[in-house]
Amino acid sequence: MDGIFLVIISYLLGSLTFGEIIARFKGVNLREIGSGNVGATNVSRALGKKYGILVFILDMLKGFISTLLAIKIYGLDSWITFFVGIASVVGHMYPLFFKFRGGKGVATAFGVLLAISIKAAFLSFLTWLLVVYETRYVSLGSIIASFISLPLLAIFEYPLKLIFMALIISLLVLYKHRDNIWRLLMGREHKI
């Protein structure tokens, strides 16, 4: 029962969409600016880089804290840890507090990965950085970095449950980036 409670709390914590909260506090409607997304990249466009970095850190911490707590209580190879990681990201993507209209889950997914493996998270971040540096597309970097976590967790011999969890999260991130993928294919995606 405690495990189910932790999964629910992880979803609710994920539902605290900090980009939306901070933008509203500053009197800005993110839905009408740039990509219309509530994530760190669009917050940077609307409010400046310092707010974008703040939103990234806060969104990342949602996944990190929940997943780390699950690992400490239930262990790495636990179904509770599996569902807590997914619940954190789903909460960010489909937040209860904002009519189920959230972000794309990249920062929260990174927090989940960071709680599981610092090495995999670091290499995933380096991949993101390299792709963004070379292409100037944050969305492309996010998609590729989310999928690089799968082989990294396998290489570092993490439990199969966590690799499966990373696959589900990566597919969710891919789904939330479907408009970006279309714009990339059409050559109309926003560059930084």
Secondary structure, 3 states (H helix, E strand, C coil): CHHHHHHHHHHHHHCCCHHHHHHHHCCCCHHHCCCCCCCHHHHHHHHCHHHHHHHHHHHHHHHHHHHHHHHHHHCCCCHHHHHHHHHHHHHHHCCHHHCCCCCCCHHHHHHHHHHHCHHHHHHHHHHHHHHHHHHCCHHHHHHHHHHHHHHHHHHCCCCHHHHHHHHHHHHHHHHHCHHHHHHHHHCCCCCC
